[in-house]
């Protein structure tokens, strides 16, 4: 009888544990697919509910590192990264909201793009993978990875990003209008790139996967 009772208790605990695990899995699935109010009310109009913005001037946020997204939001809110529209939007978000937005978009699936002319063997690929030694321009891949996945916390994911957005950011870095890069890394690099080189590497990045 005692053995039976112990077996019964074990079975009961197994059932409860299974239920808790299932509930956690369901909650995580819902969290990934159901946007928080801050996304639905503030972010989705420009970046899409799933973070795959249909407007090429606006960045894709899906699959981006949550630490990077959170940093950009706090920089927009503080003014460390200048952008009139985003400063206003970020100003509407609490710190908790910004964490929710960052976590939500980081879990969405990125829709990949295609380069227009800068595929294999192109100028864009050469700059991304090898840099420009003559001008002391390092390879983009050294920080952002060979497939553009980036390095969590420090360097953002670039692969599949809109050409127009990447090109605009490179120009902003070159002008110093965007100045929230650590140790002026991107400002230093962008200052050494010509317009043609920027356009080529931005196009290549759009098709990177």
PyMOL CGO cylinders between C-alpha atoms (Angstrom):
from pymol import cmd
from pymol.cgo import CYLINDER

trace = [
    CYLINDER, 0.00, 0.00, 0.00, 2.84, 2.38, 0.90, 0.3, 1, 1, 1, 1, 1, 1,
    CYLINDER, 2.84, 2.38, 0.90, 4.60, 1.64, -2.40, 0.3, 1, 1, 1, 1, 1, 1,
    CYLINDER, 4.60, 1.64, -2.40, 1.38, 2.36, -4.26, 0.3, 1, 1, 1, 1, 1, 1,
    CYLINDER, 1.38, 2.36, -4.26, 0.93, 5.64, -2.40, 0.3, 1, 1, 1, 1, 1, 1,
    CYLINDER, 0.93, 5.64, -2.40, 4.47, 6.74, -3.27, 0.3, 1, 1, 1, 1, 1, 1,
    CYLINDER, 4.47, 6.74, -3.27, 3.91, 5.84, -6.93, 0.3, 1, 1, 1, 1, 1, 1,
    CYLINDER, 3.91, 5.84, -6.93, 0.68, 7.80, -6.88, 0.3, 1, 1, 1, 1, 1, 1,
    CYLINDER, 0.68, 7.80, -6.88, 2.41, 10.86, -5.46, 0.3, 1, 1, 1, 1, 1, 1,
    CYLINDER, 2.41, 10.86, -5.46, 5.17, 10.63, -8.07, 0.3, 1, 1, 1, 1, 1, 1,
    CYLINDER, 5.17, 10.63, -8.07, 2.62, 10.42, -10.86, 0.3, 1, 1, 1, 1, 1, 1,
    CYLINDER, 2.62, 10.42, -10.86, 0.80, 13.44, -9.42, 0.3, 1, 1, 1, 1, 1, 1,
    CYLINDER, 0.80, 13.44, -9.42, 4.02, 15.48, -9.26, 0.3, 1, 1, 1, 1, 1, 1,
    CYLINDER, 4.02, 15.48, -9.26, 4.92, 14.46, -12.81, 0.3, 1, 1, 1, 1, 1, 1,
    CYLINDER, 4.92, 14.46, -12.81, 1.51, 15.63, -14.04, 0.3, 1, 1, 1, 1, 1, 1,
    CYLINDER, 1.51, 15.63, -14.04, 1.88, 18.97, -12.23, 0.3, 1, 1, 1, 1, 1, 1,
    CYLINDER, 1.88, 18.97, -12.23, 5.43, 19.44, -13.56, 0.3, 1, 1, 1, 1, 1, 1,
    CYLINDER, 5.43, 19.44, -13.56, 4.29, 18.64, -17.10, 0.3, 1, 1, 1, 1, 1, 1,
    CYLINDER, 4.29, 18.64, -17.10, 1.49, 21.16, -16.77, 0.3, 1, 1, 1, 1, 1, 1,
    CYLINDER, 1.49, 21.16, -16.77, 3.86, 23.87, -15.54, 0.3, 1, 1, 1, 1, 1, 1,
    CYLINDER, 3.86, 23.87, -15.54, 6.31, 23.21, -18.37, 0.3, 1, 1, 1, 1, 1, 1,
    CYLINDER, 6.31, 23.21, -18.37, 3.52, 23.29, -20.94, 0.3, 1, 1, 1, 1, 1, 1,
    CYLINDER, 3.52, 23.29, -20.94, 2.11, 26.50, -19.45, 0.3, 1, 1, 1, 1, 1, 1,
    CYLINDER, 2.11, 26.50, -19.45, 5.54, 28.12, -19.59, 0.3, 1, 1, 1, 1, 1, 1,
    CYLINDER, 5.54, 28.12, -19.59, 6.01, 27.08, -23.22, 0.3, 1, 1, 1, 1, 1, 1,
    CYLINDER, 6.01, 27.08, -23.22, 2.58, 28.44, -24.14, 0.3, 1, 1, 1, 1, 1, 1,
    CYLINDER, 2.58, 28.44, -24.14, 3.28, 31.70, -22.32, 0.3, 1, 1, 1, 1, 1, 1,
    CYLINDER, 3.28, 31.70, -22.32, 6.58, 32.09, -24.16, 0.3, 1, 1, 1, 1, 1, 1,
    CYLINDER, 6.58, 32.09, -24.16, 4.88, 31.42, -27.50, 0.3, 1, 1, 1, 1, 1, 1,
    CYLINDER, 4.88, 31.42, -27.50, 2.21, 34.00, -26.75, 0.3, 1, 1, 1, 1, 1, 1,
    CYLINDER, 2.21, 34.00, -26.75, 4.86, 36.48, -25.64, 0.3, 1, 1, 1, 1, 1, 1,
    CYLINDER, 4.86, 36.48, -25.64, 6.67, 36.07, -28.94, 0.3, 1, 1, 1, 1, 1, 1,
    CYLINDER, 6.67, 36.07, -28.94, 3.60, 36.39, -31.14, 0.3, 1, 1, 1, 1, 1, 1,
    CYLINDER, 3.60, 36.39, -31.14, 1.37, 38.83, -29.28, 0.3, 1, 1, 1, 1, 1, 1,
    CYLINDER, 1.37, 38.83, -29.28, 2.79, 42.36, -29.44, 0.3, 1, 1, 1, 1, 1, 1,
    CYLINDER, 2.79, 42.36, -29.44, 2.81, 44.45, -26.26, 0.3, 1, 1, 1, 1, 1, 1,
    CYLINDER, 2.81, 44.45, -26.26, 0.66, 47.59, -26.33, 0.3, 1, 1, 1, 1, 1, 1,
    CYLINDER, 0.66, 47.59, -26.33, 3.72, 49.77, -26.82, 0.3, 1, 1, 1, 1, 1, 1,
    CYLINDER, 3.72, 49.77, -26.82, 4.46, 47.95, -30.10, 0.3, 1, 1, 1, 1, 1, 1,
    CYLINDER, 4.46, 47.95, -30.10, 0.88, 48.01, -31.35, 0.3, 1, 1, 1, 1, 1, 1,
    CYLINDER, 0.88, 48.01, -31.35, 0.28, 51.65, -30.37, 0.3, 1, 1, 1, 1, 1, 1,
    CYLINDER, 0.28, 51.65, -30.37, 3.66, 53.26, -31.02, 0.3, 1, 1, 1, 1, 1, 1,
    CYLINDER, 3.66, 53.26, -31.02, 6.07, 51.16, -33.11, 0.3, 1, 1, 1, 1, 1, 1,
    CYLINDER, 6.07, 51.16, -33.11, 4.02, 49.13, -35.57, 0.3, 1, 1, 1, 1, 1, 1,
    CYLINDER, 4.02, 49.13, -35.57, 2.99, 52.02, -37.84, 0.3, 1, 1, 1, 1, 1, 1,
    CYLINDER, 2.99, 52.02, -37.84, 6.59, 52.55, -38.99, 0.3, 1, 1, 1, 1, 1, 1,
    CYLINDER, 6.59, 52.55, -38.99, 8.32, 49.25, -38.25, 0.3, 1, 1, 1, 1, 1, 1,
    CYLINDER, 8.32, 49.25, -38.25, 5.51, 46.73, -38.69, 0.3, 1, 1, 1, 1, 1, 1,
    CYLINDER, 5.51, 46.73, -38.69, 3.94, 44.51, -36.06, 0.3, 1, 1, 1, 1, 1, 1,
    CYLINDER, 3.94, 44.51, -36.06, 6.55, 41.83, -36.77, 0.3, 1, 1, 1, 1, 1, 1,
    CYLINDER, 6.55, 41.83, -36.77, 9.42, 44.29, -37.15, 0.3, 1, 1, 1, 1, 1, 1,
    CYLINDER, 9.42, 44.29, -37.15, 9.75, 43.87, -40.91, 0.3, 1, 1, 1, 1, 1, 1,
    CYLINDER, 9.75, 43.87, -40.91, 9.16, 47.45, -41.96, 0.3, 1, 1, 1, 1, 1, 1,
    CYLINDER, 9.16, 47.45, -41.96, 7.68, 47.89, -45.42, 0.3, 1, 1, 1, 1, 1, 1,
    CYLINDER, 7.68, 47.89, -45.42, 9.19, 51.39, -45.65, 0.3, 1, 1, 1, 1, 1, 1,
    CYLINDER, 9.19, 51.39, -45.65, 12.85, 51.13, -46.68, 0.3, 1, 1, 1, 1, 1, 1,
    CYLINDER, 12.85, 51.13, -46.68, 13.79, 54.34, -44.84, 0.3, 1, 1, 1, 1, 1, 1,
    CYLINDER, 13.79, 54.34, -44.84, 12.75, 52.69, -41.58, 0.3, 1, 1, 1, 1, 1, 1,
    CYLINDER, 12.75, 52.69, -41.58, 14.88, 49.85, -40.20, 0.3, 1, 1, 1, 1, 1, 1,
    CYLINDER, 14.88, 49.85, -40.20, 13.80, 46.28, -39.82, 0.3, 1, 1, 1, 1, 1, 1,
    CYLINDER, 13.80, 46.28, -39.82, 13.79, 45.48, -36.10, 0.3, 1, 1, 1, 1, 1, 1,
    CYLINDER, 13.79, 45.48, -36.10, 12.94, 41.79, -36.22, 0.3, 1, 1, 1, 1, 1, 1,
    CYLINDER, 12.94, 41.79, -36.22, 15.69, 39.49, -35.02, 0.3, 1, 1, 1, 1, 1, 1,
    CYLINDER, 15.69, 39.49, -35.02, 17.78, 42.38, -33.73, 0.3, 1, 1, 1, 1, 1, 1,
    CYLINDER, 17.78, 42.38, -33.73, 19.66, 41.94, -30.46, 0.3, 1, 1, 1, 1, 1, 1,
    CYLINDER, 19.66, 41.94, -30.46, 17.42, 43.13, -27.60, 0.3, 1, 1, 1, 1, 1, 1,
    CYLINDER, 17.42, 43.13, -27.60, 20.33, 44.90, -25.87, 0.3, 1, 1, 1, 1, 1, 1,
    CYLINDER, 20.33, 44.90, -25.87, 20.99, 46.93, -29.01, 0.3, 1, 1, 1, 1, 1, 1,
    CYLINDER, 20.99, 46.93, -29.01, 17.33, 47.84, -29.49, 0.3, 1, 1, 1, 1, 1, 1,
    CYLINDER, 17.33, 47.84, -29.49, 17.04, 48.90, -25.85, 0.3, 1, 1, 1, 1, 1, 1,
    CYLINDER, 17.04, 48.90, -25.85, 20.19, 51.04, -26.11, 0.3, 1, 1, 1, 1, 1, 1,
    CYLINDER, 20.19, 51.04, -26.11, 18.89, 52.82, -29.21, 0.3, 1, 1, 1, 1, 1, 1,
    CYLINDER, 18.89, 52.82, -29.21, 15.55, 53.56, -27.56, 0.3, 1, 1, 1, 1, 1, 1,
    CYLINDER, 15.55, 53.56, -27.56, 17.23, 54.99, -24.47, 0.3, 1, 1, 1, 1, 1, 1,
    CYLINDER, 17.23, 54.99, -24.47, 19.56, 57.02, -26.69, 0.3, 1, 1, 1, 1, 1, 1,
    CYLINDER, 19.56, 57.02, -26.69, 16.63, 58.42, -28.65, 0.3, 1, 1, 1, 1, 1, 1,
    CYLINDER, 16.63, 58.42, -28.65, 14.84, 59.30, -25.42, 0.3, 1, 1, 1, 1, 1, 1,
    CYLINDER, 14.84, 59.30, -25.42, 17.89, 61.01, -23.90, 0.3, 1, 1, 1, 1, 1, 1,
    CYLINDER, 17.89, 61.01, -23.90, 18.87, 62.77, -27.13, 0.3, 1, 1, 1, 1, 1, 1,
    CYLINDER, 18.87, 62.77, -27.13, 22.18, 60.92, -27.42, 0.3, 1, 1, 1, 1, 1, 1,
    CYLINDER, 22.18, 60.92, -27.42, 20.93, 59.76, -30.82, 0.3, 1, 1, 1, 1, 1, 1,
    CYLINDER, 20.93, 59.76, -30.82, 19.27, 62.62, -32.64, 0.3, 1, 1, 1, 1, 1, 1,
    CYLINDER, 19.27, 62.62, -32.64, 16.03, 61.97, -34.51, 0.3, 1, 1, 1, 1, 1, 1,
    CYLINDER, 16.03, 61.97, -34.51, 12.99, 64.17, -34.04, 0.3, 1, 1, 1, 1, 1, 1,
    CYLINDER, 12.99, 64.17, -34.04, 10.46, 61.43, -34.79, 0.3, 1, 1, 1, 1, 1, 1,
    CYLINDER, 10.46, 61.43, -34.79, 12.09, 58.69, -32.73, 0.3, 1, 1, 1, 1, 1, 1,
    CYLINDER, 12.09, 58.69, -32.73, 12.84, 61.00, -29.81, 0.3, 1, 1, 1, 1, 1, 1,
    CYLINDER, 12.84, 61.00, -29.81, 9.15, 61.77, -29.59, 0.3, 1, 1, 1, 1, 1, 1,
    CYLINDER, 9.15, 61.77, -29.59, 8.17, 58.11, -29.85, 0.3, 1, 1, 1, 1, 1, 1,
    CYLINDER, 8.17, 58.11, -29.85, 10.74, 56.93, -27.30, 0.3, 1, 1, 1, 1, 1, 1,
    CYLINDER, 10.74, 56.93, -27.30, 9.68, 59.73, -25.00, 0.3, 1, 1, 1, 1, 1, 1,
    CYLINDER, 9.68, 59.73, -25.00, 6.28, 58.03, -24.73, 0.3, 1, 1, 1, 1, 1, 1,
    CYLINDER, 6.28, 58.03, -24.73, 7.83, 54.80, -23.46, 0.3, 1, 1, 1, 1, 1, 1,
    CYLINDER, 7.83, 54.80, -23.46, 8.78, 53.89, -19.92, 0.3, 1, 1, 1, 1, 1, 1,
    CYLINDER, 8.78, 53.89, -19.92, 11.93, 51.91, -19.21, 0.3, 1, 1, 1, 1, 1, 1,
    CYLINDER, 11.93, 51.91, -19.21, 9.79, 48.78, -18.82, 0.3, 1, 1, 1, 1, 1, 1,
    CYLINDER, 9.79, 48.78, -18.82, 8.11, 49.51, -22.17, 0.3, 1, 1, 1, 1, 1, 1,
    CYLINDER, 8.11, 49.51, -22.17, 11.48, 49.79, -23.89, 0.3, 1, 1, 1, 1, 1, 1,
    CYLINDER, 11.48, 49.79, -23.89, 12.59, 46.44, -22.51, 0.3, 1, 1, 1, 1, 1, 1,
    CYLINDER, 12.59, 46.44, -22.51, 9.32, 44.85, -23.69, 0.3, 1, 1, 1, 1, 1, 1,
    CYLINDER, 9.32, 44.85, -23.69, 9.65, 46.33, -27.18, 0.3, 1, 1, 1, 1, 1, 1,
    CYLINDER, 9.65, 46.33, -27.18, 13.26, 45.19, -27.47, 0.3, 1, 1, 1, 1, 1, 1,
    CYLINDER, 13.26, 45.19, -27.47, 12.53, 41.65, -26.29, 0.3, 1, 1, 1, 1, 1, 1,
    CYLINDER, 12.53, 41.65, -26.29, 9.44, 41.33, -28.48, 0.3, 1, 1, 1, 1, 1, 1,
    CYLINDER, 9.44, 41.33, -28.48, 11.11, 42.46, -31.72, 0.3, 1, 1, 1, 1, 1, 1,
    CYLINDER, 11.11, 42.46, -31.72, 14.23, 40.39, -31.03, 0.3, 1, 1, 1, 1, 1, 1,
    CYLINDER, 14.23, 40.39, -31.03, 12.06, 37.25, -31.15, 0.3, 1, 1, 1, 1, 1, 1,
    CYLINDER, 12.06, 37.25, -31.15, 10.41, 38.02, -34.48, 0.3, 1, 1, 1, 1, 1, 1,
    CYLINDER, 10.41, 38.02, -34.48, 11.55, 36.39, -37.72, 0.3, 1, 1, 1, 1, 1, 1,
    CYLINDER, 11.55, 36.39, -37.72, 13.49, 38.64, -40.07, 0.3, 1, 1, 1, 1, 1, 1,
    CYLINDER, 13.49, 38.64, -40.07, 12.38, 38.73, -43.70, 0.3, 1, 1, 1, 1, 1, 1,
    CYLINDER, 12.38, 38.73, -43.70, 15.50, 38.62, -45.86, 0.3, 1, 1, 1, 1, 1, 1,
    CYLINDER, 15.50, 38.62, -45.86, 16.08, 40.81, -48.89, 0.3, 1, 1, 1, 1, 1, 1,
    CYLINDER, 16.08, 40.81, -48.89, 18.09, 40.81, -52.11, 0.3, 1, 1, 1, 1, 1, 1,
    CYLINDER, 18.09, 40.81, -52.11, 20.97, 42.98, -53.24, 0.3, 1, 1, 1, 1, 1, 1,
    CYLINDER, 20.97, 42.98, -53.24, 20.25, 44.85, -56.46, 0.3, 1, 1, 1, 1, 1, 1,
    CYLINDER, 20.25, 44.85, -56.46, 23.71, 44.69, -57.99, 0.3, 1, 1, 1, 1, 1, 1,
    CYLINDER, 23.71, 44.69, -57.99, 26.19, 43.90, -55.21, 0.3, 1, 1, 1, 1, 1, 1,
    CYLINDER, 26.19, 43.90, -55.21, 26.25, 40.14, -55.03, 0.3, 1, 1, 1, 1, 1, 1,
    CYLINDER, 26.25, 40.14, -55.03, 29.20, 37.75, -55.04, 0.3, 1, 1, 1, 1, 1, 1,
    CYLINDER, 29.20, 37.75, -55.04, 32.45, 39.34, -56.17, 0.3, 1, 1, 1, 1, 1, 1,
    CYLINDER, 32.45, 39.34, -56.17, 31.06, 42.88, -56.03, 0.3, 1, 1, 1, 1, 1, 1,
    CYLINDER, 31.06, 42.88, -56.03, 32.59, 46.00, -54.50, 0.3, 1, 1, 1, 1, 1, 1,
    CYLINDER, 32.59, 46.00, -54.50, 30.05, 45.76, -51.69, 0.3, 1, 1, 1, 1, 1, 1,
    CYLINDER, 30.05, 45.76, -51.69, 31.12, 42.24, -50.82, 0.3, 1, 1, 1, 1, 1, 1,
    CYLINDER, 31.12, 42.24, -50.82, 34.82, 43.18, -50.89, 0.3, 1, 1, 1, 1, 1, 1,
    CYLINDER, 34.82, 43.18, -50.89, 34.27, 46.06, -48.48, 0.3, 1, 1, 1, 1, 1, 1,
    CYLINDER, 34.27, 46.06, -48.48, 32.06, 44.02, -46.18, 0.3, 1, 1, 1, 1, 1, 1,
    CYLINDER, 32.06, 44.02, -46.18, 34.39, 41.01, -46.03, 0.3, 1, 1, 1, 1, 1, 1,
    CYLINDER, 34.39, 41.01, -46.03, 37.84, 42.55, -46.45, 0.3, 1, 1, 1, 1, 1, 1,
    CYLINDER, 37.84, 42.55, -46.45, 37.50, 46.29, -45.87, 0.3, 1, 1, 1, 1, 1, 1,
    CYLINDER, 37.50, 46.29, -45.87, 39.65, 48.77, -47.78, 0.3, 1, 1, 1, 1, 1, 1,
    CYLINDER, 39.65, 48.77, -47.78, 43.23, 48.32, -46.68, 0.3, 1, 1, 1, 1, 1, 1,
    CYLINDER, 43.23, 48.32, -46.68, 44.55, 51.35, -48.57, 0.3, 1, 1, 1, 1, 1, 1,
    CYLINDER, 44.55, 51.35, -48.57, 42.28, 53.62, -46.51, 0.3, 1, 1, 1, 1, 1, 1,
    CYLINDER, 42.28, 53.62, -46.51, 42.50, 51.67, -43.23, 0.3, 1, 1, 1, 1, 1, 1,
    CYLINDER, 42.50, 51.67, -43.23, 38.83, 50.70, -43.45, 0.3, 1, 1, 1, 1, 1, 1,
    CYLINDER, 38.83, 50.70, -43.45, 38.25, 47.44, -41.53, 0.3, 1, 1, 1, 1, 1, 1,
    CYLINDER, 38.25, 47.44, -41.53, 36.00, 44.69, -42.81, 0.3, 1, 1, 1, 1, 1, 1,
    CYLINDER, 36.00, 44.69, -42.81, 32.40, 45.14, -41.71, 0.3, 1, 1, 1, 1, 1, 1,
    CYLINDER, 32.40, 45.14, -41.71, 32.37, 41.41, -40.98, 0.3, 1, 1, 1, 1, 1, 1,
    CYLINDER, 32.37, 41.41, -40.98, 34.96, 41.85, -38.25, 0.3, 1, 1, 1, 1, 1, 1,
    CYLINDER, 34.96, 41.85, -38.25, 32.30, 43.41, -36.01, 0.3, 1, 1, 1, 1, 1, 1,
    CYLINDER, 32.30, 43.41, -36.01, 29.00, 42.44, -37.63, 0.3, 1, 1, 1, 1, 1, 1,
    CYLINDER, 29.00, 42.44, -37.63, 29.88, 38.85, -38.54, 0.3, 1, 1, 1, 1, 1, 1,
    CYLINDER, 29.88, 38.85, -38.54, 30.29, 37.08, -41.91, 0.3, 1, 1, 1, 1, 1, 1,
    CYLINDER, 30.29, 37.08, -41.91, 26.51, 36.67, -42.31, 0.3, 1, 1, 1, 1, 1, 1,
    CYLINDER, 26.51, 36.67, -42.31, 25.58, 39.97, -40.68, 0.3, 1, 1, 1, 1, 1, 1,
    CYLINDER, 25.58, 39.97, -40.68, 24.35, 38.49, -37.41, 0.3, 1, 1, 1, 1, 1, 1,
    CYLINDER, 24.35, 38.49, -37.41, 26.37, 40.96, -35.37, 0.3, 1, 1, 1, 1, 1, 1,
    CYLINDER, 26.37, 40.96, -35.37, 27.74, 40.43, -31.88, 0.3, 1, 1, 1, 1, 1, 1,
    CYLINDER, 27.74, 40.43, -31.88, 25.08, 40.59, -29.13, 0.3, 1, 1, 1, 1, 1, 1,
    CYLINDER, 25.08, 40.59, -29.13, 25.19, 43.61, -26.83, 0.3, 1, 1, 1, 1, 1, 1,
    CYLINDER, 25.19, 43.61, -26.83, 27.93, 45.42, -28.73, 0.3, 1, 1, 1, 1, 1, 1,
    CYLINDER, 27.93, 45.42, -28.73, 27.29, 45.26, -32.49, 0.3, 1, 1, 1, 1, 1, 1,
    CYLINDER, 27.29, 45.26, -32.49, 23.90, 45.10, -34.23, 0.3, 1, 1, 1, 1, 1, 1,
    CYLINDER, 23.90, 45.10, -34.23, 22.64, 42.59, -36.72, 0.3, 1, 1, 1, 1, 1, 1,
    CYLINDER, 22.64, 42.59, -36.72, 22.90, 44.00, -40.26, 0.3, 1, 1, 1, 1, 1, 1,
    CYLINDER, 22.90, 44.00, -40.26, 22.06, 41.10, -42.59, 0.3, 1, 1, 1, 1, 1, 1,
    CYLINDER, 22.06, 41.10, -42.59, 18.85, 41.71, -44.56, 0.3, 1, 1, 1, 1, 1, 1,
    CYLINDER, 18.85, 41.71, -44.56, 18.55, 45.34, -43.49, 0.3, 1, 1, 1, 1, 1, 1,
    CYLINDER, 18.55, 45.34, -43.49, 17.11, 47.86, -45.99, 0.3, 1, 1, 1, 1, 1, 1,
    CYLINDER, 17.11, 47.86, -45.99, 19.72, 49.41, -48.28, 0.3, 1, 1, 1, 1, 1, 1,
    CYLINDER, 19.72, 49.41, -48.28, 18.21, 52.88, -47.91, 0.3, 1, 1, 1, 1, 1, 1,
    CYLINDER, 18.21, 52.88, -47.91, 18.32, 52.75, -44.12, 0.3, 1, 1, 1, 1, 1, 1,
    CYLINDER, 18.32, 52.75, -44.12, 21.92, 51.46, -43.95, 0.3, 1, 1, 1, 1, 1, 1,
    CYLINDER, 21.92, 51.46, -43.95, 23.08, 54.05, -46.47, 0.3, 1, 1, 1, 1, 1, 1,
    CYLINDER, 23.08, 54.05, -46.47, 21.40, 56.85, -44.55, 0.3, 1, 1, 1, 1, 1, 1,
    CYLINDER, 21.40, 56.85, -44.55, 23.02, 55.76, -41.29, 0.3, 1, 1, 1, 1, 1, 1,
    CYLINDER, 23.02, 55.76, -41.29, 26.46, 55.63, -42.89, 0.3, 1, 1, 1, 1, 1, 1,
    CYLINDER, 26.46, 55.63, -42.89, 25.93, 59.17, -44.16, 0.3, 1, 1, 1, 1, 1, 1,
    CYLINDER, 25.93, 59.17, -44.16, 24.74, 60.30, -40.73, 0.3, 1, 1, 1, 1, 1, 1,
    CYLINDER, 24.74, 60.30, -40.73, 27.84, 58.81, -39.11, 0.3, 1, 1, 1, 1, 1, 1,
    CYLINDER, 27.84, 58.81, -39.11, 30.08, 60.52, -41.68, 0.3, 1, 1, 1, 1, 1, 1,
    CYLINDER, 30.08, 60.52, -41.68, 28.46, 63.90, -40.98, 0.3, 1, 1, 1, 1, 1, 1,
    CYLINDER, 28.46, 63.90, -40.98, 28.56, 63.33, -37.23, 0.3, 1, 1, 1, 1, 1, 1,
    CYLINDER, 28.56, 63.33, -37.23, 24.78, 63.74, -37.11, 0.3, 1, 1, 1, 1, 1, 1,
    CYLINDER, 24.78, 63.74, -37.11, 24.61, 60.29, -35.55, 0.3, 1, 1, 1, 1, 1, 1,
    CYLINDER, 24.61, 60.29, -35.55, 27.07, 60.20, -32.68, 0.3, 1, 1, 1, 1, 1, 1,
    CYLINDER, 27.07, 60.20, -32.68, 26.03, 57.37, -30.36, 0.3, 1, 1, 1, 1, 1, 1,
    CYLINDER, 26.03, 57.37, -30.36, 28.64, 54.89, -31.57, 0.3, 1, 1, 1, 1, 1, 1,
    CYLINDER, 28.64, 54.89, -31.57, 31.10, 53.71, -28.93, 0.3, 1, 1, 1, 1, 1, 1,
    CYLINDER, 31.10, 53.71, -28.93, 34.58, 55.27, -29.24, 0.3, 1, 1, 1, 1, 1, 1,
    CYLINDER, 34.58, 55.27, -29.24, 33.51, 56.93, -32.53, 0.3, 1, 1, 1, 1, 1, 1,
    CYLINDER, 33.51, 56.93, -32.53, 34.07, 53.63, -34.35, 0.3, 1, 1, 1, 1, 1, 1,
    CYLINDER, 34.07, 53.63, -34.35, 31.41, 54.09, -37.03, 0.3, 1, 1, 1, 1, 1, 1,
    CYLINDER, 31.41, 54.09, -37.03, 32.08, 57.81, -37.43, 0.3, 1, 1, 1, 1, 1, 1,
    CYLINDER, 32.08, 57.81, -37.43, 35.75, 57.08, -38.07, 0.3, 1, 1, 1, 1, 1, 1,
    CYLINDER, 35.75, 57.08, -38.07, 34.97, 54.34, -40.60, 0.3, 1, 1, 1, 1, 1, 1,
    CYLINDER, 34.97, 54.34, -40.60, 32.23, 56.26, -42.43, 0.3, 1, 1, 1, 1, 1, 1,
    CYLINDER, 32.23, 56.26, -42.43, 34.50, 59.29, -42.83, 0.3, 1, 1, 1, 1, 1, 1,
    CYLINDER, 34.50, 59.29, -42.83, 36.81, 57.15, -44.99, 0.3, 1, 1, 1, 1, 1, 1,
    CYLINDER, 36.81, 57.15, -44.99, 34.11, 55.86, -47.35, 0.3, 1, 1, 1, 1, 1, 1,
    CYLINDER, 34.11, 55.86, -47.35, 33.08, 57.47, -50.62, 0.3, 1, 1, 1, 1, 1, 1,
    CYLINDER, 33.08, 57.47, -50.62, 29.43, 57.70, -51.65, 0.3, 1, 1, 1, 1, 1, 1,
    CYLINDER, 29.43, 57.70, -51.65, 29.97, 54.87, -54.14, 0.3, 1, 1, 1, 1, 1, 1,
    CYLINDER, 29.97, 54.87, -54.14, 31.50, 52.63, -51.49, 0.3, 1, 1, 1, 1, 1, 1,
    CYLINDER, 31.50, 52.63, -51.49, 28.68, 53.34, -49.06, 0.3, 1, 1, 1, 1, 1, 1,
    CYLINDER, 28.68, 53.34, -49.06, 26.05, 52.56, -51.68, 0.3, 1, 1, 1, 1, 1, 1,
    CYLINDER, 26.05, 52.56, -51.68, 27.79, 49.32, -52.63, 0.3, 1, 1, 1, 1, 1, 1,
    CYLINDER, 27.79, 49.32, -52.63, 28.17, 47.95, -49.09, 0.3, 1, 1, 1, 1, 1, 1,
    CYLINDER, 28.17, 47.95, -49.09, 24.63, 49.00, -48.13, 0.3, 1, 1, 1, 1, 1, 1,
    CYLINDER, 24.63, 49.00, -48.13, 23.27, 47.16, -51.15, 0.3, 1, 1, 1, 1, 1, 1,
    CYLINDER, 23.27, 47.16, -51.15, 25.33, 44.07, -50.29, 0.3, 1, 1, 1, 1, 1, 1,
    CYLINDER, 25.33, 44.07, -50.29, 24.08, 44.10, -46.70, 0.3, 1, 1, 1, 1, 1, 1,
    CYLINDER, 24.08, 44.10, -46.70, 20.46, 44.04, -47.88, 0.3, 1, 1, 1, 1, 1, 1,
    CYLINDER, 20.46, 44.04, -47.88, 21.10, 40.69, -49.56, 0.3, 1, 1, 1, 1, 1, 1,
    CYLINDER, 21.10, 40.69, -49.56, 23.32, 39.29, -46.83, 0.3, 1, 1, 1, 1, 1, 1,
    CYLINDER, 23.32, 39.29, -46.83, 22.21, 36.07, -45.15, 0.3, 1, 1, 1, 1, 1, 1,
]
cmd.load_cgo(trace, "trace")
